[in-house]
Amino acid sequence: MDHTRNALFAGLALVSYLMLLAWNDDYPQQVQQNTDFTPVGNSLNLPETTNNNLAEDLPQIQTSSEPIVTTATAANSSLIAISTPVHEVTIDLLGGDIVSIALPKYPTSLDTPNDPFILLRNDNGGVYVSQSGLIGENGPDASATGRPLYQTQQTEYSIDSGELSVDLLFTDPSGVKIVKRFNFSADDYLIDIEYLIDNQSQSPWSANLFGQIKRDGAPDPSTTSGFGLKDFLGAAISLEDDPYKKIDFDDIDDGEPSYNVNGGWIAFSQHYFLSSWIPPQNQINTYSTRKNNAGEYLLGFVSPATIVAPGETQSIEAGYWAGPKDQNRLEEIHQDLDLTIDYGFLWFIAQPIFWLLMKINGAIGNYGWSIIGLTIVIKILFMRLSAASYRSMAKMKRLAPKVQQLKDRYGDDKQKLMQEQMALWKKEKVNPLGGCLPMLLQMPVLIGIYWVLMKSVELRQAPFLLWYNDLSLMDPYFILPLIMGASMFVSQTLSPMATADPIQAKVMKLMPVIFTIFFLWFPAGLVLYWIISNVFNILQQSYIIRSVNRSYENKTA
């Protein structure tokens, strides 16, 4: 029985430890969205932006000629606004950078449904922008006069469906015409950025495409609660031997090396949302991260040089994702980009669970009921394994008085006591580990469900019923955690641990209380799963206990 008890303690400790790994150790306060920020759809009141440290921000490459030292230009920048059903974008014509993106389909909170979540911004609320350009020998972004100031026909663009192309125009002093084209889709968060080079000069034109993300070190604004999950916040890069390499701020501070990768991508990851550059996959791209003197972090890529002969035209393009961590869409864009939804070392279990949850929700249309359906399906799959565990525990409970008699008789002779216990278990055909091993085998699935419910953006602001209008938030009235604690208590009383150690007995009795306190701040969706799982266990335990008791009564009759 000691083996069973110790194994169960080890299992509980393992689950608690893995959950604590995901918990916010220092409980950071929520970063509030700046309510003074004007949505980018209003061209008459677009947010002011400055382009400081432009020279320092640009990536440096080695060319055959002397390197050009750019000067920081803070000329009168001009902003244009683009509105689609999924994006509200502000582009600065100085350099053609994306300086703000809001996501209309993801409100900042349910209390402000018309206030879209701000993913990118460059105002007094923080710095998080997407930059791109052409550097190298003839690249206009590496010019000694500063970054190019593009021209456009309109200051506002919008679509309700279909696709939209926004062209920024620039002609360099030698007569090379450059069109920086942004291609938007009404139903996709992937923005295609394309450079069209028309070389009307008398000399070959050469430049390297770069794309980068610049962000300050502010906390994650998509954390939904001061006691919420502390998800990874930082850079991620796809390497040939490491398809999902995480680079946190400390790594950048210490000086992360650059990488030459065939294809690949680089991204900035936070809870629920992602921004990522995906350059052409048929070339060697150089990826790097660094920190400027303003304390801002830069991560991006530089492509190989593109050479356009006199009188010829050519295009250079890259994709930029700015939106939610949509697992299916990210996998379509790049086979490894969906890894930014980090399910940990049990990803191979969590991903099928996520797939099953999406299939169930496709039929039900409510994530609360879908979680209940997912729990029932998983419990049915493990029903026979759980039954073996409960049956073993029920038999051990029946043998508890006989085990106690052996302890009273051979208490001073540990070796003899163990021999007699083994003989008793063999006679009664009971495996002392039969109660805990099936439970331990189910723990990877439990942990996989935990990660799916905590990390899936689909559950953000997903309603259930009554006051549960966001399953990613804690229960404001603590009803679900209290029900969960009560269900744990009932389950415990059905098969109490037979232990002579009073300290261990007290600890086991306190487990429902400890878990209830632990779950008070857990997302309601996760607590709902735990309740349904416990209820299913109680029903199965009750049935098996009655079955075992009837079997023993028939033997003695």
C-alpha positions as CSV (number, residue, x, y, z in Angstrom):
1,M,0.0,0.0,0.0
2,D,3.0,2.3,0.6
3,H,3.9,2.0,-3.0
4,T,0.5,3.0,-4.1
5,R,0.3,5.9,-1.8
6,N,3.8,7.2,-2.7
7,A,3.1,6.9,-6.4
8,L,-0.1,8.9,-6.1
9,F,1.7,11.6,-4.1
10,A,4.3,11.7,-6.9
11,G,1.6,12.0,-9.5
12,L,-0.1,14.8,-7.7
13,A,3.2,16.6,-7.2
14,L,4.0,16.2,-10.9
15,V,0.7,17.7,-12.1
16,S,1.0,20.6,-9.6
17,Y,4.6,21.3,-10.6
18,L,3.8,21.3,-14.4
19,M,0.9,23.7,-13.8
20,L,3.0,26.0,-11.7
21,L,5.5,26.2,-14.5
22,A,2.8,28.0,-16.5
23,W,1.7,30.2,-13.7
24,N,2.7,33.8,-13.3
25,D,5.3,33.7,-10.6
26,D,5.3,37.4,-9.9
27,Y,1.6,38.1,-10.8
28,P,2.3,41.1,-13.1
29,Q,-0.4,43.8,-13.3
30,Q,-2.3,43.9,-16.6
31,V,-1.0,46.4,-19.1
32,Q,-4.0,48.6,-19.9
33,Q,-4.7,49.6,-23.4
34,N,-4.3,53.3,-24.0
35,T,-7.8,54.7,-24.2
36,D,-6.4,57.9,-25.7
37,F,-5.3,56.1,-28.9
38,T,-7.6,56.9,-31.8
39,P,-8.6,53.9,-34.0
40,V,-6.7,54.0,-37.2
41,G,-9.8,54.2,-39.3
42,N,-10.1,57.9,-38.7
43,S,-7.7,59.7,-41.1
44,L,-8.5,63.1,-39.6
45,N,-7.1,62.2,-36.2
46,L,-4.4,59.6,-36.9
47,P,-1.9,59.2,-34.1
48,E,1.2,61.1,-34.2
49,T,4.4,59.1,-34.8
50,T,8.1,59.9,-34.8
51,N,10.9,58.1,-36.6
52,N,13.7,58.4,-34.2
53,N,16.9,56.3,-34.4
54,L,16.2,55.4,-38.0
55,A,19.9,54.9,-38.9
56,E,20.4,52.7,-35.9
57,D,17.3,50.6,-36.5
58,L,18.3,49.5,-40.0
59,P,20.2,46.2,-40.4
60,Q,23.7,46.4,-41.6
61,I,25.1,44.3,-44.5
62,Q,28.5,44.1,-46.0
63,T,28.8,45.4,-49.6
64,S,31.6,45.7,-52.0
65,S,31.7,49.4,-51.7
66,E,32.2,51.5,-48.6
67,P,29.3,51.2,-46.2
68,I,26.8,54.1,-46.3
69,V,26.2,55.8,-43.0
70,T,22.5,56.8,-42.9
71,T,21.3,59.8,-41.0
72,A,18.3,59.8,-38.7
73,T,15.5,61.7,-40.5
74,A,12.5,62.9,-38.6
75,A,11.0,64.8,-41.5
76,N,7.3,65.6,-41.7
77,S,6.0,62.0,-41.8
78,S,2.6,61.4,-43.3
79,L,0.3,58.5,-42.3
80,I,-2.3,56.6,-44.3
81,A,-5.1,54.3,-43.0
82,I,-6.2,51.0,-44.3
83,S,-9.4,49.3,-43.0
84,T,-10.4,45.7,-43.6
85,P,-12.7,43.4,-41.7
86,V,-9.7,41.9,-39.8
87,H,-7.2,44.8,-39.8
88,E,-7.1,48.5,-39.1
89,V,-3.7,49.6,-40.2
90,T,-1.6,52.7,-40.2
91,I,1.3,53.0,-42.5
92,D,4.0,55.8,-42.3
93,L,4.9,57.0,-45.8
94,L,8.4,57.7,-44.5
95,G,9.9,54.3,-45.1
96,G,6.5,52.6,-45.6
97,D,6.5,51.0,-42.1
98,I,3.4,49.7,-40.4
99,V,3.2,51.7,-37.2
100,S,-0.1,50.4,-35.9
101,I,-2.5,47.5,-36.3
102,A,-5.8,47.0,-34.5
103,L,-7.8,43.7,-34.7
104,P,-11.6,44.5,-35.0
105,K,-12.6,40.9,-34.5
106,Y,-10.8,40.8,-31.2
107,P,-12.1,43.4,-28.8
108,T,-9.8,44.5,-26.0
109,S,-12.5,43.4,-23.6
110,L,-16.1,42.3,-23.7
111,D,-17.1,45.6,-21.9
112,T,-15.8,47.5,-24.9
113,P,-16.8,45.5,-28.0
114,N,-16.0,48.4,-30.3
115,D,-12.5,48.9,-29.0
116,P,-10.3,46.5,-31.0
117,F,-7.2,44.9,-29.5
118,I,-4.2,46.9,-30.5
119,L,-1.4,44.6,-31.7
120,L,1.1,47.1,-33.1
121,R,1.4,50.7,-32.0
122,N,3.8,53.6,-31.8
123,D,2.5,56.2,-29.3
124,N,2.8,56.9,-25.6
125,G,1.3,53.5,-25.0
126,G,4.4,51.7,-26.3
127,V,6.5,50.9,-29.4
128,Y,5.7,47.8,-31.4
129,V,6.0,48.3,-35.2
130,S,6.8,46.4,-38.3
131,Q,9.5,47.8,-40.5
132,S,10.6,46.8,-44.0
133,G,12.7,48.3,-46.8
134,L,15.5,47.9,-49.3
135,I,19.1,48.3,-48.2
136,G,22.5,47.5,-49.7
137,E,24.3,49.1,-52.7
138,N,21.3,50.9,-54.2
139,G,18.7,50.4,-51.6
140,P,16.8,53.6,-50.9
141,D,16.5,52.8,-47.2
142,A,20.3,52.9,-47.0
143,S,20.6,56.3,-48.6
144,A,22.7,59.0,-47.0
145,T,19.7,61.3,-47.1
146,G,17.6,59.0,-45.0
147,R,14.7,56.7,-45.7
148,P,12.5,57.2,-48.8
149,L,9.3,59.3,-48.4
150,Y,6.7,57.5,-50.5
151,Q,3.7,59.0,-52.2
152,T,0.2,57.5,-52.6
153,Q,-3.0,58.5,-54.2
154,Q,-5.2,58.3,-51.1
155,T,-4.9,58.7,-47.4
156,E,-7.6,56.2,-46.7
157,Y,-8.3,52.7,-48.1
158,S,-10.9,50.2,-47.1
159,I,-12.6,47.0,-48.2
160,D,-15.5,44.9,-46.9
161,S,-14.7,41.8,-48.9
162,G,-12.2,40.5,-51.4
163,E,-8.6,41.9,-51.7
164,L,-7.0,45.3,-51.6
165,S,-3.7,46.5,-53.0
166,V,-2.2,49.8,-51.7
167,D,0.7,51.2,-53.7
168,L,3.4,53.5,-52.3
169,L,5.4,55.2,-55.0
170,F,9.1,56.4,-54.9
171,T,11.6,57.3,-57.6
172,D,15.3,57.6,-56.7
173,P,17.6,60.3,-58.2
174,S,18.9,57.8,-60.8
175,G,15.4,57.2,-62.2
176,V,14.7,53.8,-60.7
177,K,11.0,53.6,-59.9
178,I,10.0,51.6,-56.8
179,V,6.4,50.6,-55.9
180,K,6.0,49.3,-52.3
181,R,2.7,47.3,-52.6
182,F,0.7,46.1,-49.6
183,N,-1.7,43.3,-50.4
184,F,-4.6,42.9,-47.9
185,S,-7.3,40.3,-47.8
186,A,-10.7,40.8,-46.1
187,D,-10.5,37.4,-44.4
188,D,-6.8,36.8,-43.7
189,Y,-4.3,38.2,-41.3
190,L,-1.4,37.6,-43.7
191,I,-0.2,40.8,-45.5
192,D,1.8,40.4,-48.6
193,I,4.4,43.1,-49.0
194,E,5.9,43.4,-52.5
195,Y,8.5,45.7,-54.1
196,L,8.2,46.3,-57.8
197,I,11.5,47.6,-59.2
198,D,11.5,49.3,-62.6
199,N,15.1,50.2,-63.5
200,Q,15.0,53.0,-66.0
201,S,18.6,54.0,-65.2
202,Q,21.7,53.3,-67.2
203,S,23.3,51.0,-64.5
204,P,22.4,47.8,-62.8
205,W,20.4,48.2,-59.6
206,S,21.2,46.1,-56.5
207,A,19.5,45.9,-53.1
208,N,18.6,43.6,-50.3
209,L,15.1,43.2,-48.9
210,F,14.8,43.4,-45.1
211,G,11.9,43.0,-42.7
212,Q,12.0,43.5,-39.0
213,I,9.9,43.9,-35.9
214,K,10.7,46.6,-33.4
215,R,9.3,46.4,-29.9
216,D,10.0,47.7,-26.4
217,G,10.3,45.5,-23.4
218,A,6.8,46.1,-22.0
219,P,4.8,43.2,-20.5
220,D,2.4,41.2,-22.5
221,P,-0.8,43.3,-23.1
222,S,-2.9,40.3,-24.1
223,T,-2.7,38.7,-20.6
224,T,-6.3,38.7,-19.5
225,S,-5.8,38.9,-15.8
226,G,-3.3,40.0,-13.2
227,F,-3.3,36.3,-12.0
228,G,-3.3,34.9,-15.5
229,L,-1.0,32.7,-17.5
230,K,2.5,34.0,-18.1
231,D,3.0,32.8,-21.7
232,F,6.3,33.2,-23.5
233,L,7.0,36.8,-24.5
234,G,9.8,37.3,-27.0
235,A,11.3,36.3,-30.3
236,A,11.1,33.0,-32.1
237,I,12.9,31.8,-35.2
238,S,12.7,28.7,-37.4
239,L,16.0,27.0,-38.0
240,E,16.7,23.9,-40.0
241,D,17.8,21.9,-37.0
242,D,15.5,23.7,-34.5
243,P,12.1,24.6,-36.1
244,Y,11.0,26.6,-33.1
245,K,13.8,28.4,-31.3
246,K,12.7,30.8,-28.6
247,I,14.8,33.9,-27.9
248,D,13.8,35.8,-24.9
249,F,14.7,39.4,-24.0
250,D,17.7,38.3,-21.9
251,D,19.1,36.3,-24.8
252,I,19.0,39.5,-26.9
253,D,20.6,41.5,-24.2
254,D,23.4,39.0,-24.0
255,G,23.9,39.1,-27.8
256,E,22.2,36.4,-29.8
257,P,24.1,35.3,-32.9
258,S,22.7,35.7,-36.4
259,Y,21.6,32.7,-38.5
260,N,21.6,31.9,-42.2
261,V,18.6,29.8,-43.0
262,N,17.1,28.4,-46.1
263,G,13.6,29.8,-46.0
264,G,12.4,30.0,-42.4
265,W,10.6,32.8,-40.5
266,I,11.0,35.1,-37.5
267,A,8.3,36.2,-35.1
268,F,7.4,38.0,-32.0
269,S,5.2,35.9,-29.8
270,Q,2.9,36.8,-27.0
271,H,-0.2,35.2,-25.4
272,Y,-2.8,34.6,-28.1
273,F,-1.3,36.9,-30.8
274,L,1.7,36.8,-33.1
275,S,3.5,39.0,-35.6
276,S,5.8,37.2,-38.0
277,W,7.9,37.9,-41.1
278,I,7.9,35.0,-43.6
279,P,10.4,35.8,-46.4
280,P,10.7,33.8,-49.7
281,Q,11.4,30.1,-48.9
282,N,13.7,29.5,-52.0
283,Q,16.6,31.5,-50.7
284,I,19.1,31.8,-47.8
285,N,17.9,34.5,-45.4
286,T,19.9,36.0,-42.6
287,Y,18.0,36.3,-39.3
288,S,19.2,38.4,-36.4
289,T,18.1,40.1,-33.2
290,R,19.6,43.1,-31.5
291,K,18.8,46.0,-29.1
292,N,19.2,49.7,-30.0
293,N,20.3,52.5,-27.7
294,A,16.7,53.3,-26.9
295,G,16.3,49.9,-25.2
296,E,14.1,48.6,-28.0
297,Y,14.4,45.1,-29.4
298,L,14.7,44.5,-33.1
299,L,14.3,41.1,-34.8
300,G,14.2,40.5,-38.5
301,F,15.7,39.1,-41.7
302,V,17.8,40.3,-44.6
303,S,17.4,38.6,-48.0
304,P,20.2,38.0,-50.6
305,A,20.8,40.9,-53.0
306,T,18.4,41.3,-55.9
307,I,20.0,42.7,-59.1
308,V,17.9,44.4,-61.8
309,A,19.5,45.2,-65.1
310,P,19.0,48.5,-66.9
311,G,15.6,48.6,-68.6
312,E,14.3,45.6,-66.7
313,T,11.7,45.2,-64.0
314,Q,11.6,42.7,-61.1
315,S,9.7,42.1,-57.9
316,I,10.7,41.2,-54.3
317,E,8.2,40.1,-51.7
318,A,7.7,38.7,-48.3
319,G,4.7,37.8,-46.1
320,Y,3.9,39.5,-42.8
321,W,1.4,37.9,-40.3
322,A,-0.2,40.1,-37.8
323,G,-3.1,38.5,-35.9
324,P,-4.2,35.7,-33.6
325,K,-2.4,32.4,-33.2
326,D,-4.7,30.5,-35.6
327,Q,-3.1,27.1,-35.6
328,N,-4.6,25.9,-38.9
329,R,-3.8,29.0,-40.9
330,L,-0.3,29.3,-39.5
331,E,0.5,25.8,-40.5
332,E,-0.7,26.6,-44.1
333,I,1.6,29.5,-44.3
334,H,4.7,27.6,-43.0
335,Q,4.9,24.0,-41.8
336,D,6.6,25.2,-38.5
337,L,4.8,28.5,-37.9
338,D,2.1,26.8,-35.9
339,L,4.7,25.8,-33.3
340,T,4.4,29.3,-31.9
341,I,1.3,28.0,-30.2
342,D,3.6,26.4,-27.7
343,Y,2.0,23.3,-26.1
344,G,5.3,22.3,-24.4
345,F,6.9,19.0,-24.5
346,L,3.6,17.2,-24.8
347,W,2.6,19.0,-28.0
348,F,2.1,15.6,-29.8
349,I,-0.7,15.0,-27.3
350,A,-2.1,18.5,-27.1
351,Q,-2.5,19.0,-30.9
352,P,-4.9,16.0,-31.4
353,I,-6.8,17.2,-28.4
354,F,-7.1,20.7,-30.0
355,W,-8.2,19.1,-33.2
356,L,-10.9,17.1,-31.4
357,L,-12.1,20.2,-29.5
358,M,-12.4,22.1,-32.8
359,K,-14.4,19.3,-34.4
360,I,-16.8,19.1,-31.4
361,N,-17.2,22.8,-31.4
362,G,-17.9,22.8,-35.1
363,A,-21.0,20.7,-34.4
364,I,-22.1,22.4,-31.1
365,G,-21.1,26.0,-31.6
366,N,-20.4,26.8,-28.0
367,Y,-17.0,26.2,-26.4
368,G,-18.4,25.6,-22.9
369,W,-20.5,22.7,-24.1
370,S,-17.7,21.6,-26.4
371,I,-15.3,21.3,-23.4
372,I,-17.9,19.2,-21.7
373,G,-18.2,17.0,-24.9
374,L,-14.4,16.8,-25.1
375,T,-14.2,15.6,-21.5
376,I,-16.8,13.0,-22.0
377,V,-15.1,11.6,-25.1
378,I,-11.7,11.4,-23.4
379,K,-13.2,9.8,-20.3
380,I,-14.9,7.2,-22.5
381,L,-11.6,6.5,-24.2
382,F,-9.9,5.9,-20.9
383,M,-12.9,4.2,-19.3
384,R,-11.4,0.7,-19.2
385,L,-8.1,2.0,-17.8
386,S,-9.9,4.0,-15.2
387,A,-12.1,1.1,-14.3
388,A,-9.0,-1.0,-13.6
389,S,-7.7,1.7,-11.3
390,Y,-10.9,2.1,-9.4
391,R,-11.4,-1.7,-9.1
392,S,-7.9,-2.1,-7.7
393,M,-8.5,0.8,-5.2
394,A,-11.8,-0.7,-4.1
395,K,-10.2,-4.1,-3.5
396,M,-7.3,-2.5,-1.5
397,K,-9.9,-0.7,0.6
398,R,-11.6,-4.1,1.3
399,L,-8.2,-5.5,2.3
400,A,-7.3,-2.6,4.5
401,P,-8.4,-4.3,7.8
402,K,-6.4,-7.4,7.0
403,V,-3.4,-5.3,6.1
404,Q,-3.7,-3.5,9.4
405,Q,-3.8,-6.8,11.2
406,L,-0.5,-7.8,9.5
407,K,1.0,-4.5,10.6
408,D,-0.1,-5.1,14.2
409,R,1.4,-8.6,14.1
410,Y,4.7,-7.9,12.3
411,G,5.1,-4.2,12.9
412,D,8.7,-4.7,14.2
413,D,9.7,-7.0,11.4
414,K,9.6,-5.0,8.1
415,Q,10.8,-7.8,5.9
416,K,8.3,-10.3,7.3
417,L,5.5,-7.7,7.0
418,M,6.3,-7.1,3.4
419,Q,6.3,-10.9,2.7
420,E,3.0,-11.4,4.3
421,Q,1.5,-8.4,2.5
422,M,2.7,-9.7,-0.8
423,A,1.2,-13.1,0.0
424,L,-2.1,-11.5,0.8
425,W,-2.2,-9.4,-2.4
426,K,-1.3,-12.5,-4.4
427,K,-4.0,-14.6,-2.8
428,E,-6.6,-11.9,-3.4
429,K,-5.3,-11.2,-6.9
430,V,-4.7,-7.5,-6.1
431,N,-1.9,-5.4,-7.7
432,P,-0.9,-2.7,-5.1
433,L,0.2,-0.5,-8.0
434,G,-3.0,-1.1,-10.0
435,G,-4.7,1.9,-8.5
436,C,-2.1,4.5,-9.4
437,L,-0.5,3.3,-12.6
438,P,-3.6,3.8,-14.8
439,M,-4.0,7.3,-13.3
440,L,-0.3,8.1,-14.0
441,L,-0.8,6.9,-17.6
442,Q,-3.6,9.4,-18.1
443,M,-1.6,12.4,-16.7
444,P,0.0,13.3,-20.0
445,V,-3.5,13.7,-21.5
446,L,-4.5,15.8,-18.6
447,I,-1.5,18.1,-19.0
448,G,-2.2,18.3,-22.8
449,I,-5.8,19.4,-22.1
450,Y,-4.4,22.0,-19.7
451,W,-2.2,23.5,-22.3
452,V,-4.9,23.5,-25.0
453,L,-7.4,25.3,-22.8
454,M,-4.8,27.8,-21.6
455,K,-3.2,28.7,-24.9
456,S,-5.9,28.5,-27.6
457,V,-7.0,31.9,-28.8
458,E,-10.3,30.3,-29.7
459,L,-11.3,30.3,-26.0
460,R,-10.5,34.0,-25.6
461,Q,-13.8,35.8,-24.9
462,A,-15.7,32.5,-25.7
463,P,-19.1,32.5,-23.9
464,F,-20.7,29.6,-22.2
465,L,-23.9,30.4,-20.2
466,L,-25.1,32.6,-17.4
467,W,-22.3,35.0,-16.5
468,Y,-19.6,32.9,-18.1
469,N,-19.1,35.1,-21.1
470,D,-15.3,34.5,-21.4
471,L,-14.0,31.0,-20.7
472,S,-10.4,32.3,-20.7
473,L,-11.0,34.3,-17.5
474,M,-11.5,33.2,-13.9
475,D,-15.0,32.7,-12.5
476,P,-15.8,36.1,-10.9
477,Y,-18.0,34.5,-8.3
478,F,-15.8,31.4,-7.7
479,I,-18.8,29.1,-8.3
480,L,-17.0,26.6,-10.6
481,P,-13.9,26.3,-8.3
482,L,-16.1,25.6,-5.3
483,I,-18.1,22.9,-7.3
484,M,-14.8,21.5,-8.4
485,G,-13.6,21.2,-4.8
486,A,-16.8,19.6,-3.7
487,S,-16.5,17.0,-6.5
488,M,-12.9,16.2,-5.4
489,F,-14.1,15.7,-1.8
490,V,-16.9,13.3,-2.9
491,S,-14.5,11.4,-5.1
492,Q,-12.0,11.2,-2.2
493,T,-14.6,9.8,0.2
494,L,-15.5,7.0,-2.3
495,S,-12.0,5.5,-2.1
496,P,-10.1,7.0,0.8
497,M,-6.4,6.3,1.2
498,A,-5.8,3.5,3.7
499,T,-2.8,4.9,5.6
500,A,-1.6,4.7,9.2
501,D,0.4,7.8,8.8
502,P,-1.6,10.6,10.4
503,I,0.3,13.4,8.6
504,Q,-0.3,11.8,5.2
505,A,-3.9,11.3,6.1
506,K,-4.3,15.0,6.9
507,V,-2.6,16.0,3.7
508,M,-4.9,13.8,1.7
509,K,-7.9,15.3,3.4
510,L,-6.7,18.8,2.6
511,M,-6.2,18.1,-1.1
512,P,-9.7,19.2,-2.1
513,V,-9.2,22.4,-0.2
514,I,-5.7,23.0,-1.7
515,F,-6.9,22.4,-5.2
516,T,-9.9,24.6,-4.7
517,I,-7.7,27.5,-3.7
518,F,-5.3,26.7,-6.5
519,F,-8.1,26.8,-9.1
520,L,-9.8,30.0,-7.9
521,W,-7.9,32.0,-10.5
522,F,-7.7,29.4,-13.2
523,P,-9.7,30.1,-16.4
524,A,-13.3,29.0,-16.2
525,G,-12.9,26.7,-19.2
526,L,-10.2,24.7,-17.4
527,V,-12.2,24.4,-14.2
528,L,-15.2,23.3,-16.2
529,Y,-13.2,20.5,-17.7
530,W,-12.0,19.4,-14.2
531,I,-15.5,19.4,-12.8
532,I,-16.9,17.2,-15.6
533,S,-14.0,14.9,-15.3
534,N,-14.6,14.5,-11.6
535,V,-18.3,13.9,-12.0
536,F,-17.6,11.2,-14.6
537,N,-15.0,9.7,-12.2
538,I,-17.6,9.7,-9.3
539,L,-20.2,7.9,-11.4
540,Q,-17.7,5.3,-12.5
541,Q,-16.2,4.9,-9.0
542,S,-19.7,4.4,-7.5
543,Y,-20.6,1.7,-10.0
544,I,-17.3,-0.2,-9.6
545,I,-17.3,0.0,-5.8
546,R,-20.8,-1.5,-5.8
547,S,-19.7,-4.2,-8.2
548,V,-16.7,-5.1,-6.1
549,N,-18.7,-5.1,-2.9
550,R,-21.3,-7.4,-4.5
551,S,-18.6,-9.7,-5.6
552,Y,-17.1,-10.0,-2.1
553,E,-20.6,-10.5,-0.6
554,N,-21.3,-13.3,-3.1
555,K,-18.0,-15.0,-2.1
556,T,-18.9,-14.9,1.6
557,A,-22.5,-15.9,1.2
